[in-house]
Amino acid sequence: MRNFFLVLFSMCTLLYHCTASANSNRIDNQKSIQTVQYEVIDLAADTFSDNSLLYVSGKIRNTSFYPIQGYIIVRFQDVDNIDMGFVETSVNKNLPINHYRTGAFEIAVNIEKETKIKNVSVEFININK
C-alpha cells in the first residue's frame, strides 16, 4: 500500500512539472508574437473647387501594445471598383504611434482629369513589422 501512494505521489509530481513546463513554454511563445491592431477614425473625404480637388483626412489609432509606424494609400475607384489611381501620404509625420495614441494624416489631390471617380478607399501600411 505504501508503494502505491509513493507511485501515485511521483506521478502527480511528474504531471505537475510537465504541466508547469508546458505552460511556461506557452507563455514565452505568446510574448514573441506581435499582433498589430489599429483603427481608422475620423475619416473624411470632401471635394472642393467644382469637384476638382479631393481632400482626404483621418486618424490612425494604435490599439496594439507595440508602436506602429506607416503611411496611407488613398485609392480612387470607378463605379465597378476598378482602381483608377492612388496617392500615398505619411501618418503622424512619419513618427511612431504608441499604444492607444493616434496619428493624423491628410492629403489634397487634384482630380480634375479623373471625372469617373466614384469611390475612395484608404489603406494603412504598417512599416514596423
Secondary structure, DSSP 4 states (H G I P E B T S, - for coil): -HHHHHHHHHHHHHHHHHHHHHHHHHHHHHHH-----EEEEEEEEEEETTTTEEEEEEEEEE-SSS-B-EEEEEEEE-TT--EEEEEEEESGGG--B-TT-EEEEEEEEE-TT-TT--EEEEEEEE---
